[in-house]
Amino acid sequence: MIATMSTPFLGVDAHAHVFSRQLDLIEGRRYTPSYDATLAQWLHNLQGQGLSHGVLVQPSFLGTENSHLLQALAQAPDRLRGVAVVDTDTSTSQLKRMARLGVVGIRLNLMGKSLPDLGSAQWRPLLEQVAQLGWHVELHRQIEDIPSLCAALEPYGCKIAIDHFGRPHAGFGVQHRTFQDLLALGGQGHLWVKVSGVYRLGGTHQENLAFAHAAAPLLIEHFGTDHLVWGSDWPHTQHESSVEYSGQFALLQSMVPWPEQRQAILTEGARGLFGF
């Protein structure tokens, strides 16, 4: 275990992944890693940018086998939280065990998949448990479906984290109806947005950067810094050759050039969502 009991709370990287090439990968995956992404490497990156805490998200290519994630959380339990991927029939005892080990949410990676009926009998027991545990549901889906997914989760009363700016279409700009619909969700105390994954916004490099810089102040205006979090998306899967950790943190500083607001995103937003 990494000794971290006295670690000051300086800032949170709210979205990263750790994995090994030796792990069993699911069939039908869109990505196969050719390298290891270790906890030690990621913590080194945090330290290099003056950050202290972080959130590990289960990568899609590992499916619902969360053992590696849980082992990583156990290495620095006061500094780390986790977001798991689980089956709808996961038992209450399994969820509570994950909670004891630092899991604070479940991820619904719905990219390229059919939309689930989150109000159905299949989903209801799991989502009720998520709410009772005080966890959040992390939504990874194109922006046009985010409002309906949030509405479907509303009856459960759970917190919701919207991944990667809501996966908007960068080339359409911030005035496009889909991004405006996302902004309209702001002000609801149970919704957070991750300012992360700019390189996943679907436009050219310049379009993505322009969108992110225009979107950040609008997200601050509509959601507040206490309902935004920043994530590095390390190790930047599928973009490893063109993206670096330090560059992503520098991009945050450029998008949010106001020190007090940036520090609030790195601390207060993460406290409210992840329970640090």
C-alpha positions in Angstrom: 0.0 0.0 0.0 1.2 3.5 -0.8 1.5 5.6 2.3 -0.8 8.6 1.8 -2.6 9.2 5.1 -1.3 12.8 5.4 -1.7 13.8 1.7 -3.1 17.4 1.5 -6.2 17.8 -0.7 -4.7 19.8 -3.6 -6.8 18.7 -6.6 -8.5 15.7 -8.3 -8.0 14.1 -11.6 -11.6 12.8 -12.0 -11.1 10.4 -14.9 -8.2 8.0 -15.6 -7.7 4.2 -16.3 -5.3 1.6 -15.1 -4.8 -1.8 -16.8 -2.4 -4.5 -17.9 -1.9 -6.3 -21.1 -2.1 -9.6 -19.1 -5.7 -9.0 -18.1 -8.6 -10.9 -19.8 -10.3 -8.6 -22.3 -13.9 -8.8 -23.4 -15.0 -10.1 -26.8 -16.2 -7.4 -29.3 -14.0 -4.7 -27.8 -13.2 -1.6 -29.9 -9.7 -1.3 -28.4 -6.9 -3.6 -27.4 -4.0 -2.1 -25.3 -0.5 -2.9 -26.3 1.0 -1.5 -23.1 0.5 -1.4 -19.4 -1.0 1.7 -17.7 0.1 1.4 -14.1 -1.1 3.1 -10.9 2.4 4.3 -10.2 2.7 6.0 -13.6 -0.6 7.8 -13.1 0.2 8.9 -9.6 3.5 10.3 -10.9 1.6 12.3 -13.4 -0.7 13.7 -10.7 2.3 14.7 -8.6 3.9 16.4 -11.6 0.9 18.7 -12.0 0.4 19.5 -8.3 -2.6 17.2 -7.9 -3.1 14.8 -5.0 -6.2 12.7 -5.5 -7.9 10.8 -8.4 -10.7 8.7 -9.7 -10.1 5.5 -11.6 -12.8 4.5 -14.1 -13.2 0.9 -15.3 -12.1 0.7 -19.0 -14.6 -0.6 -21.4 -12.4 -3.4 -22.7 -12.3 -5.0 -19.3 -16.1 -5.3 -19.1 -17.6 -6.0 -15.7 -14.4 -7.6 -14.3 -13.5 -4.9 -11.8 -10.8 -6.8 -9.9 -7.9 -4.8 -11.3 -9.6 -1.5 -10.5 -10.4 -2.6 -6.9 -6.8 -3.7 -6.4 -5.6 -0.3 -7.5 -7.9 1.5 -5.1 -6.6 -0.6 -2.2 -3.1 0.8 -2.8 -4.0 4.4 -1.8 -7.5 4.3 -0.3 -7.5 7.8 1.1 -6.4 9.3 -2.3 -8.5 7.3 -4.7 -12.1 6.6 -5.7 -13.4 4.3 -8.3 -16.2 4.0 -10.9 -17.1 0.4 -11.8 -18.9 -1.2 -14.6 -21.4 -3.8 -13.4 -24.1 -6.1 -14.6 -27.7 -5.2 -13.9 -28.0 -8.3 -11.7 -25.1 -7.5 -9.5 -26.0 -8.3 -5.9 -26.4 -5.8 -3.0 -23.6 -7.5 -1.2 -21.2 -7.1 -4.2 -22.1 -3.4 -4.5 -21.5 -2.8 -0.8 -18.2 -4.6 -1.0 -17.2 -2.3 -3.8 -18.3 0.7 -1.7 -16.1 -0.3 1.1 -13.1 -0.5 -1.3 -13.7 3.0 -2.6 -16.2 2.7 -5.5 -18.5 5.7 -5.7 -20.3 5.2 -9.0 -21.1 3.0 -12.0 -20.3 3.8 -15.6 -22.8 3.4 -18.4 -20.6 3.5 -21.5 -23.3 3.6 -24.2 -21.2 4.7 -27.1 -22.2 2.6 -30.1 -24.9 0.7 -28.2 -28.7 0.7 -28.1 -30.2 2.9 -25.5 -31.3 1.0 -22.4 -34.7 1.4 -20.8 -33.5 2.6 -17.4 -37.0 2.6 -16.0 -37.5 -1.1 -16.7 -37.6 -4.0 -14.2 -34.2 -5.1 -15.4 -32.5 -1.8 -14.4 -34.6 -0.7 -11.5 -33.1 -2.8 -8.7 -29.5 -1.8 -9.6 -30.2 1.9 -9.9 -32.2 2.0 -6.7 -29.1 0.5 -5.0 -26.9 3.0 -6.6 -29.0 5.8 -5.2 -29.1 4.2 -1.7 -25.4 3.9 -1.6 -25.0 7.6 -2.5 -23.2 6.7 -5.8 -23.5 8.4 -9.1 -24.2 7.1 -12.6 -21.6 8.2 -15.2 -23.1 8.6 -18.6 -20.9 8.2 -21.7 -23.1 8.9 -24.7 -23.5 11.3 -27.6 -24.9 14.6 -26.5 -28.3 14.3 -28.2 -29.3 11.4 -25.9 -28.0 13.0 -22.7 -31.2 14.8 -21.7 -33.4 11.8 -22.1 -31.0 9.6 -20.1 -30.9 12.1 -17.3 -34.7 12.3 -17.3 -34.9 8.5 -17.1 -32.5 8.5 -14.1 -34.4 11.4 -12.4 -36.9 9.2 -10.4 -34.0 7.3 -8.7 -32.6 10.5 -7.2 -29.0 9.4 -7.8 -26.2 11.8 -8.8 -25.2 11.9 -12.5 -21.8 12.6 -14.1 -21.9 13.5 -17.8 -18.6 12.4 -19.5 -16.4 14.4 -21.8 -18.4 17.6 -22.1 -21.4 15.4 -23.0 -19.7 14.2 -26.2 -20.9 17.1 -28.3 -20.2 17.7 -32.0 -17.4 20.2 -31.8 -17.8 21.3 -35.4 -21.4 22.5 -34.7 -20.2 25.0 -32.1 -21.6 25.8 -28.7 -24.7 27.5 -30.1 -26.0 24.2 -31.5 -29.3 23.0 -30.1 -27.7 19.8 -28.6 -25.2 21.7 -26.5 -27.8 24.3 -25.5 -30.0 21.5 -24.3 -27.1 20.2 -22.1 -26.6 23.7 -20.7 -30.3 23.8 -19.8 -29.7 20.9 -17.5 -27.5 23.1 -15.3 -28.6 24.2 -11.9 -30.0 20.8 -10.9 -28.0 19.8 -7.8 -27.5 16.2 -8.8 -25.8 16.8 -12.2 -22.0 17.2 -12.8 -20.2 17.5 -16.1 -16.6 16.3 -16.8 -14.4 18.8 -18.5 -12.3 16.1 -20.1 -11.5 14.3 -23.4 -11.3 17.3 -25.6 -9.7 15.1 -28.3 -12.8 12.9 -28.3 -15.2 15.7 -29.4 -15.3 14.5 -33.0 -14.0 17.6 -34.8 -10.6 18.5 -36.2 -7.9 19.4 -33.6 -8.7 23.1 -34.0 -12.4 22.6 -33.9 -12.1 20.6 -30.7 -9.9 23.2 -29.1 -12.2 26.1 -30.1 -15.2 24.3 -28.8 -13.7 23.5 -25.5 -12.5 27.1 -24.9 -16.0 28.4 -25.8 -17.8 25.7 -23.8 -15.9 26.0 -20.5 -17.2 29.5 -19.4 -20.7 28.5 -20.5 -20.5 25.3 -18.3 -19.3 27.4 -15.4 -22.2 29.8 -15.9 -24.9 27.1 -16.1 -23.6 24.4 -13.8 -21.3 26.3 -11.4 -17.7 25.3 -10.6 -19.0 23.0 -7.8 -20.7 20.9 -10.4 -17.8 20.5 -12.8 -14.9 18.2 -12.5 -11.7 17.8 -14.6 -10.3 14.5 -15.9 -7.1 13.8 -17.8 -8.6 10.7 -19.4 -5.1 9.1 -19.0 -3.6 7.1 -20.7 -5.6 8.7 -23.6 -6.5 5.4 -25.2 -6.5 5.5 -29.0 -4.8 9.0 -28.8 -1.5 8.0 -27.0 0.7 9.2 -29.8 -0.6 12.7 -29.8 -1.8 13.5 -26.3 0.3 13.9 -23.0 -0.9 14.3 -19.5 0.9 17.6 -18.9 -0.7 18.9 -22.1 -4.2 18.1 -20.9 -3.6 19.9 -17.6 -2.2 22.9 -19.5 -5.4 22.8 -21.6 -7.5 23.0 -18.4 -5.5 26.1 -17.4 -6.1 27.6 -20.8 -9.9 26.8 -20.8 -10.3 28.1 -17.2 -7.7 30.8 -16.8 -9.2 32.1 -13.6 -7.3 30.5 -10.7 -10.1 30.5 -8.2 -12.6 28.9 -10.5 -10.1 26.3 -11.7 -9.2 25.3 -8.2 -12.9 25.0 -7.3 -13.4 22.6 -10.2 -10.3 20.6 -9.1 -11.5 20.4 -5.5 -15.1 21.4 -4.7 -16.6 19.8 -7.7 -14.9 16.5 -7.0 -15.8 16.6 -3.3 -19.5 16.8 -4.1 -19.5 14.1 -6.7 -17.0 11.6 -5.3 -17.2 12.2 -1.6 -13.5 13.0 -0.9 
